[in-house]
Amino acid sequence: MKEVTVIGGGLGGLSAAITAAEAGASVTLREAHRTLGGRWRSTPVRRRAASSAAEPRLYRAHEGPHVIYRDGPIWAWLKKRGLLGVTCRVPLGAAMRFRFWHRGRLRAAPPAGFLRVLRICRKGVPTDQSFRWWASRLVGGDAAEMGASASGVGVFHADPGSLSAAFVAERLARIYSVLPPASYRRGSWGAMFEEIGKYARSLGVIIELGSRVSSIGAGITIVAAELESARLLLGDDSLDWPSGRTSLLDLGVTRDPRDLFVVSDLDTCGWLENFTMPDSTIAPAGEYLVQMQMPIDPEGTKADGVARLEALADQALPGWRGRTTHRLESLANARTGAVDYPGTSWRDRPAIDRGDGVYLVGDRVAAPGLLSEVSLNSGVRAAQMALA
């Protein structure tokens, strides 16, 4: 029986540990935090006040917006093991509250130029050209910029037009499909990791929480951590790949019938989503939990992005400032997954196999997928390679 040590208890680390244990390995997983889940954690946050003592007083938000796509590997992996739990799709009433922000006004229907961009994203997209250059030649500059901005929700980058055309087009095609595949877990995805941990333990995985690692020993080690942490742990300065930089704003507001479900900002890459419309359990009764993101460039500040998000909230949540019961601002820097520039693809990112029995897992390594799908795919692949 091979012995495997996994460092990190996020989605990537757990998928590696479970894959190895299912193949018969003896696995120990070490997680620095007191809970599993990584960025999927949903720490309950108390609202400012409740109108009665009987009301729920908690919001359950993740570190930035989180959904799982039903056409992707995470859904299939969880479903195979009976770990999906109760999931929710977007209700029709919420879907009717999806809007596009373009040139200073809200639109219920996407502009014609944006639809032309989606049509060219289906096949034959080059890797060695920027999205802006490639799309501008086919549908014009204005339409290309709309498509680039719309991809912000899937790339968390302030200038998606400068990225590889194939990279951006793949995300646009997934996110804005005819039948949106996004799904939500009732009670938040964070709660799901308790069940994933229980499943791992049933396979014999030893999970050590609150266990920080400063060095690795002999034997098979799978490092499922941020590239910055892995670089220090392994002493390997080559472990780097570009990512995004994004301002995040969470708002809890009392409900108003005029509130929108989603606003996709076709001007500045922003995104606003009311996560309570698919799942009312993540906020106190009579309130909405809205999570927003705005990519910012390297010179921008968190405040710059938050100010743009507040302007977006003005359109989606009329009078929100007087209805706010919870607010949280944060900055996600190099914590939003890999971005690929022209001439590169996921195959060019840091390799999973680092040699000498060490394997690397995360959302910025050499594995395919959309956002956290890269973590899961790299975790499964790392375990398979380690036990081959």
Protein Blocks (a to p, Z undefined) as FASTA:
>chain_A
ZZdddedjbfklmmmmmmmmmnopacddddfblbehijmpccddddfbdfbfkbccbdcd
dehjadddfkbmklmmmmmnopnopaddddfklmmmcccdeehiacfbdcfklmmmmmmm
mgopafkbcfklmmmmmnojklmmmmmmmmmmmnopablmlmcfklmmmmmmmmmgfbdc
bdcdehijklmmmmmmmmmmmnopacdehiacfbdcedjddddddfklmmmmnopaklcc
dddddddddddddddfkbcfbdcdfknopacddfklmmmklpcehiacddddddddfkbc
fklmmmmmmmmmmmmmghklmmccbdcddddehinopaddehiafklmccfbggjhiace
djkbccedehjlmmmmmmmmmmmmmmZZ
